[in-house]
Amino acid sequence: MTARDLVPEPLNPLGIDGVEFIEFVTGRPQALGGVLQRLGFAPIARHRSREVVLYRQGAMNLIVNAEPGGADPSATFVSAVAFRVRDAAYAMRHSLDAGAWEVPRRAAAMELNIPGILGSGESAIYFVDRYKDFSIYDVDFVPLPGTDSNPPALAGLHYFGLVQAVGAFRSSEWVDFYRQMLGFRQLTEADFVGILPKGTLLQSPCGRFYLQLIEPPEGAEDIHWDDGLVRIGLGAPDVLEAMRVLRERGVVFIDEGALHPGEKGALTQVYLGSVTFELVASRLAAG
């Protein structure tokens, strides 16, 4: 390694290299697990000391955390995203210096401390630099007997992005947050993809992950609108083929009004009262 390798790139200050994992918190882990398995995720490991299971599909890691937390312990919601970075300690210092708030740490013996900052609502953003020869799962998780630790991705599925609900007229604040903390950049309306082209679209500095910020619709003053991560976007090289494969596994897609599934994308029905996934046409490299 040279001194130059340690200097973050100007347009990618943290050296972000994709997503390491996305996490759900749920009071119904078995029901959520059933939904995930229909989508092609397989449980491959269990946490050594907590009610947490690691699911995987291709290059996607998804964590189901069944420990009580949040205002409603029975709820199911996207609670965190972890980005792969060049140096997690540097990423943490950079974010704190820029005004972020640290996620309280609670690692026990033989567990890793994964640095992270508070995100929208009850969510967190973590920084992981151990993802090549040695991973965070090597310490914290025990493989489930008889499972394939690297189940293949169905129809080339990969993480594409997250949809985040923000308060009315607060999108610009979150654009500044993601730009200053992580180096994301705002795209134009011409860059939108999928079947729900609204809100504000941000692209990660590595170019492989997106955030879509959505505010309450006009005339929705009486709607209860919580800030937070509301939906995972899964990229697919061929959306129609991905839909065919997933439908055979029991996944139901919404087909009404503007939500007509097609080559650009598709939206699943709502599961467990709040969980939905979006397919987006994408040829981004998985990882």
Phi, psi and omega in degrees: 000135179259168178299327180295328180296334184274351181268118180300146177292143183303321182269359178217072190301333181260358184064040181298135186227041179100189184256132176274314175202160169239142186240139168253143164253135184209148171266002181228067186297324180291319179295317178295320178301323178297319178296315182297321180292327174297328179278357177105356177281142180237137175288129184236343183201156179237143180296146185295328188225359184231165179278069185224132180237138177264124174252151180214149173208114183059236179269003183265125171255133179226127184253132175251113183255113183260009178282142182304141179183158179084175182291329180237102184295346179268353185283162174234126182204157175287120188253342184195156169227138178245126179261139171285129181227164180294316184215110185295321180296318177296317180301321180292314180299316180301315183292317179295320178296331180275358175110006180287162176252137183284141173287130178302134181267147181213033181295139176261185180300140179068017178245149178280145169267111180261115182292145180198162179239158179288137178251214182282140177061235179262016187268168179224157175239119183253159178239125183234126176244005177251090183215010180254258181292329180234133182239165179297334183286339179296334181265313192269344188238150176248125181301142175283135183301138174072018181251153174276119184286349180227065179297138183291156178281136176285129174051032177071023181297145178206161177295129179249319181179184177229145173258130182239127175277134178232159180292163181303132177064023182249006181300319183298326178296319182284330173299315178297320180301308184289330178290313183287321184281316192239350180084016176293156177232146181280137179258172180266170179299332180292342182271353183295146177228176179084191183252004179234065184280079179218169178081212182237131184250131178239145179243138178293155181295339177276350176079010185245007183209146185231152172236131178245118180263127180234132177263165176302141179293158179300142180077016183249034183300332183270357180279135175284118188233105180268138172291144177151175178279126189245343184200144175262134175259128178252123177281146179218130177300327180223100184299318182298319177293319178297320178297318180300313181296316183288324177298323177296337179266003176100007178282134181253133179250143178287135179221081179202141179057230181286347182268048177274118181294146180195199184296332182282328182170181181199157181234131179285164172295168178276128178250146176056026176084346185207354188260125176214153180234146180243132171268136181227133177299121185202135174246023178298146177293133178292152177134000000 
